[in-house]
Amino acid sequence: MDKKLKQIAFLKLLRIPEKSIFCDRLEKERRSSLFHERLVFSLLGYCDRIGRSASIRQIAEETGLSPRTVEKSLSSLGSMVIINNKNKWSPVTPDTDWFGVLPNPDGEHWYDTLQYLKLYLPRKGAMIRYEKTTKRFGLFHAAVYSQLISLPSPYTCETGLSKLLNGINRKTIGSVLNDLDHIGLINREKVGNRIRVQLLPLTDDHLKLFRPIPKGEKITVKVPKPPADPNNYEFKGDVYDDWRKLCQGLMSQSYAEKAIEISIELTESYDRFHEFLLDTKKWHEENRKKGKVTKGNLGRFLVSRYKGKLKKRREDEAEEKRIQERHEYWESEEYKAKVKADEEAAAADPLHKNHIFCVESITSRVCFDSDNFFKNQQEAQRLIDEFQRHIMNVYLNEIDATKLRLESSNIAKKYLCYALTPFNDHYHSDSRATENEFINTINMILKRIEKEEFQWVCKKEKANEHSSTLS
């Protein structure tokens, strides 16, 4: 199998560990699966490693995703990727807690230091043939098969594979496993609540389902060019000749021109360029003394530092733009209307996660004194206070006294919100439920959880009882 696998093209799919914050950085609301975002960022990481950026069309061609899916994934990635003026995308350097890190990485680029899964890529147009129908052999088939190859144990389940592949639906996983079994890539056995997967030998027909490694052409031997003379400069008679003179004798003119070009893009002054050149030269000499480099190339080192500086500038500008767009949205009429609608929805439903419980939560649904608005509010507040004391007595033996003193208010409010829900039809209407109906509803809830009944009498009722007794 190993020899056959070496004939298949693959992409290093970066591994997202369990405690990663990669998912938390996504711009849009997280979907059930973030496999596409992971795949797009992994490809952009590879492109960054080889020194190029990629357009949406190029990303789609190399991953097998549709351009629309790529566009959505880039939108979800947000500030984790940046776009240049040629509509080509690059990743930002990831933080150390986005992906798993290799214990002994082989390479200096950040992409070489991260853990990955070899994702064997499907061939465009590959099909799975059943007796009466055909199915496309797509990216999910290749991803599940690649994950099965990497498992240390043959025992697995659809849920486990779904988790490893960032939430690809477990039903989709089950369908893919059935397809892989049908075409003879795997053999499955049911063992308890798991399955035992046996990888079968790859055949030539199986190889037709995957994208082959491109055949390389023999490189013609070129006579090496002699190194450029760092003293031989061609001055152009513009304001940047003074900048070139700073580099003359230190590096070839091609490196000097590239460094000056980036410095101009960064809107640096002559003094700032000179200062950065001296700092780079000092750093380069220290690396030589420490043995980190033997001879080194100051020009290449200067350009490399300037590229990093430019990339950081673009990342900062992208982040600033994102923040500005968010603030503009917060100040827009659309956002204000949304906030107002959310507030109205929360006020209308006591069980809404954003509902702020207060006296009006009760008085907008229940009436204690229809003759006096202020007395009506006072009675509602008295009911809240007395019910909180009742809750403290009910839970006194179940919860630590200190903790209960802090939590009793929240517990009481939750019970009252549940008791108010049946009277939501009175909200923003002329009618109100009576206090007896409200108390009965509270006690129905307490009865269900086998708690002591809440005894409460409205002051108006007490006054009426006292009046009738006198008469």
N, C-alpha and C positions, 0 to 999 in steps of 0.2 A: 504494500500500500504506500509506503514512504516514497518509493520511486515514482509512482503515479502522481502522488500529491505534488511532487516537485515540478510537475508539468502544468500546474494550475496557478493562475495569477491570484494574488491575495493582497489584502489591505490590512495594515495593523489597526485594529479597532481598539481604541484606548479603553482600559478597564475602569469602571466607576465603582469604587468600594462602597461599603454599606454606609459609612459615616461621611461620605463626600458631600460638599456643598455645591457641586456642579448643578444639580437640579434646582437649588434655591436661587441660582443666579439667572434663571430663565426669565425673560421679560414678560411673556404672556402667562395666563393661567395654565398650570401644568396639566398636561393631558395624561391619559392612562398609560401611554407609551412615549418615552423620549428616545427610542432607539434611533430615529431619524436624526435628531440633534446630535447624538453621540457620533453617528456615522459621518455627518457633514463636518463636525469639528475635527474628527480624526483625519479625514482627507485633507482638510486645510492645514493641519499640523504637518502632514507629510509634505505638502506643497511648500510650506514655510521652511522646512528642513532643506529642500533642494533649491531654495532661493527664488521661488516664484509665487504669484498669487493666481487665483482661479475665478473665472466667471461662473455665473449660474449654469450656463450650458455645459461648461467643462466639468463642473461638479456633478451634474446629472449624468453625463456620459460615463464618468469614471466610477460612480457609485451604483448606477442602475436605477436611481430614483427619478421620478418625473420632475421637470423644471418647477412645476407648481409646488410640489412637496419640498424641494430644495429652498424655494423662496419662503415658504412658511417656516422652515427650520431655521433659516438665517434670521428671520424676524423674531423667532423665539429666543435665539441665542443673544440677540440684542447687542449690548456693549462688549460681549465676549468675542465679537468679530468686528472688523473694520473694513470699509470699502474705500478704494482710492478713486481718483478722478477718471479712471478708465473702466469703471464699473467692475472691478475685480476685487475679490475678497481675500482677506488674510485673518488669521486668528491672533488674539492678544496672547502674550505669554501667560500660561495658566498658573494659578496659585498652587502651592504644594498640596493643598487639601482638595483639589478637584479630582485627581486621578491617583491610582495606585503607583507607587514608586518602586523601580527595580532596585534590589540590594546592591548589585554591582553593575551599574550601567556602562555600556560600551559606546561612547560618543559624547560630544560636548553640547550638542543641540538638545533643548529640553524634550523634544519628541523622542530622543534616544534613551531618556532616563525613565520613561513611564511604562508601566505594565500594559500588556495588550493581548488581544485574542487574534489569531490569524483568521481573518474572514475571507474564505475562498469565494471568489466572485462568480455569479452565474453568467452564462453566455446569453447574449441577447437573442430572444426568439426561441430559447430552449423549451421543449414541451414534454409533459408526462402523458403517456397514452394509456387510457383505460379501454375496456372492450367497446364501450359505446360513446365515450367522450374523451376529450383531452383537456389538460390543465397546463397553465404556464409554470415552468420551473423558475421561480423568482427569487428575490432577495431574501425573503423569510426562509425559504427552503435551504438556501446556502448558509444563512446565519445559524439555523438550528443544527445543520450537519456540522458546521465548523465548531459549534459549542460542544456537540457530542464528542468530537475528536479530542477536545482539550480536557474533558472530564477525567479526573483521576480514578473514578469508579464507574463501572457499567450501570450502577443502579441510579435511577433518577425518576422524575415525575414531571408532568406538564407545568405544575405550579413552580417547581424549582427552576425549570428552563425559562419560564416567563420572567422570573425574578432576575436571573443572570442576563437576560436579554432586555432588561429595562422595561418590563411591563408589556411585551407583545402578548396579546390576549391568549390565555391558556387554551381556549377552544381553537384558536388559530394554530397553536403549537400542536394540539392533538391531530388536527387535519394534516399538518405538515409531516408529522411522524408517520401517519398512515400512508402518505404519498412516498416517503423515503423507503418505507417497508415494501410498498408495491413494486418499486423499480429496483429493489435489491441492493440498496445502499446499506440498509440495516436489517436486523432481525430482532423482533420484540417478544418478550415473555412477561406475563403478569405475575408479579411476586408481591402478594399482600396488597397494600395500597400504593405500591410503586411498580415501576417497570424495569426490567433488565434489558439493556440495549447492547446487542452485539454488532460491531462494525464489520461489514462484509468486504471482501477484496474488491477494489475498484477495477472495472473493466473498461475497454475502449469506448463502449456505449455510454458508460457513466461520464467519461471525460468529455463527451460531446455536450454535456449539460453545463459545464463550467468554462469560464473564460481562460484560454490558454495563455501561457507566458509568451509575450511577443518574441519572435525570433530575432536575435541581434545580427547585425552585419559586421563583418571583420573590419576593424579600424585600420585604415591605411597609416603606415608609419610616416610621420611628419618630421622633417628636419627641425629640431628646436631652434627657435629664434634666439639670437643673442640678447641678454638682458639689456633693457633700456638704460641709457646713460642718465643718471640722476642730475647731471650737470648740464645736459643738452636740452634747453628749454626754448620754445618758440613763443615770444611775447606778442600780444595781440593789440597793443596800443590802447587798451581800455583801462578803466579804473581798477581792475583786478590784477594788473601786472604787479603791483606792490604785494599782493597776496601770493602770487606765484613765486616772487623772489624769496619769500619766507620759506617756501618748500624746496627751492632749488638746492641741489646737492644732498638733500635728505631722502628724496623719493623720485620715481619717474613722473613725468608730467601727467600721464594718464590718471594716476592716483590723485595728484594735486588738483586736477580739473574736476574730478568727481567730488572730492572733499569740498572744494569751493562752491560747486553747484548746490550741494546739500546745505552748506552754510548760508548761501543766498536764500534758499527756500525757507530757512529758519530765521531769516531777516537779521542775521548777526552783523555786527560792525567789524571793521578791520581789527580793532583791539581785541574784540572777543574771539575772533578767529585765531589771532596770534597767541592769546592766552591758552586756548584749547589745544593748539598745536604744541606748545611748550609742555603742557600737562601730559599730553599723549607721549611725547618724546621721553619725559622723565619716567613715566610708567613703563614704557618699552625698555628703557635702560635697566630699570629695576628687575624686570622679568628676565633679562639676559644675565644679570648678576646672580639671580637666584637659580638659574639653570632651567627656568620654565621654557625658554626658547634658546636656540643656539645662535643663529645669525638673525633670524626674524626679518620682518618686512614692515618698516615703519609706515609706509604708504598704505598698505592693506589694513594695518591696525587702525590708522586714522580714519579711513573710510568706514571700517566696521563700526567704530565708535560713533561716527556721525550717523550711520544708518540706524543704530540703536536709539540715538537721540531723536532722530526724525520719527521713528516708529512710536516712541513714547509721546512725542508731541501730538501725533495723529490720534493715539489712544485717548489722550487727555481731551482733545478737541471733540472726539466722538462722545466721550462721557459728558462733557460740558453741554453738547448739543442735546444729548438724551435728557439731562436734567432740565435744560431750558424748555424742551418740548413738554416735559411732564408738568413744569410749573405753568406753562401757557395753558395746558389742558385744565389744570386746577383752577385757573382764573377764567376759563371759558364759560359761556352760558350753558353749554351742553353739560359740563361737569356740575355746575350749580343746580341745574334742573334734575340731574341724576341724584345728587345729594338730597335735594328736597323730596324727590319721589321715594328715596330710601328711608328718609326720616318719617314720611307719612305712612309708608308700609310698616315700619317698626312700631309707630305709635298705634296703628290699627290692630296689631296682633301682639298680645302680651307674651306669646311664646316665641316671638321673633328674636333672633340672636342679638339684635341691636336695640331691643326695647328697653327704655330707661323707666323702671318702675317708680311711680310717685303717686301722690294723692289723686292726681287727675286720672291715673289709670283706673281707679275705682269709681270716682264720681262721674266719669264719662259713660259708665255702664250701669251703675247702681245708685239709687236714690235713698237717702236716709231722712232728709227733711226738705220737702219740695217748697216750703214757704220761705226758707232763708238760705241763701247760697253759702254764706260764710259758716253757718252752723252745720250745713251739709258737709263742707270740707273738714270742719273740726271733728265731726263724727267719723269720717273716713280715716283721719289721722289717728283718732283714739282706737279705732278697730285695728289699725296696723300695729300700734304700740302694744295693745293687749294681746294680740295674736303672737307677737314676738315673745312676750313673757310666757305665753302658753307653750310655745315651742321650746323655750329654755327648760321649762318644767318637764315636758314630755321626753326630751333627750338628755336630761340631767345625768342619768345613770349610764348612758351609752357613749357619751362623748366627754372627753376631758373638760373640766369646768372652765379652764382658761381659754381653751380653743372654742368651746361652745359660746362663750361671751362674744367672741369675734365673729363666729359663723352664724349665730342664731338669726341675725338680720337677713343674711342671704338665704338661709333655709326658709324663713317665713315668707320672703318675697317670692321665692319659687313656687311655694304652695298657693299663694294668693294669685299669682299669674295663671296657674293651672285652673284655679277656681273661677277666674274671670273669663276664661276662653268661651264657655257656653253662652255668654252674654255679649259676644262681639257684635251681634246684629243691632244692639242698642247704641253702638259707637257712631257718633255723628247723626243721631236721630233724635226725635223728640221724646221717645219713650225711654224708661229706665226700669231695671229690675228692682225688686224690693230687697231690703236688707235681710229679710227672712230667707228669701230664695238664695241669696249669696252665702249666708251662714250655713244653710242646708248643703249647698254644694261643697263648701269647705269641709264639712263633717263627712260627706260622702267620700272625699279623697282620704281623709284621716282614717276612716273606717276600712278602706281597702288595704291600707298598710298597717292596720291593727294598732292605731294610736288613739289616745284619749280624746274624747269629743271636746270641741271648743264651745264654751258657754259665753254668750254675749248678748246684751240687751241694749238697744238704742236708747239714749237719754230721753228722746221724745216719747218712746213707749213707756218709760218709767214715769214720766210726767203725767201721761194719760192715765196710767194705773193709779197714781197717787190722787189725781183729780176725782176719779170715779169712786175711790174709797172714801174721800171726804164727803161726797154727795150722799 
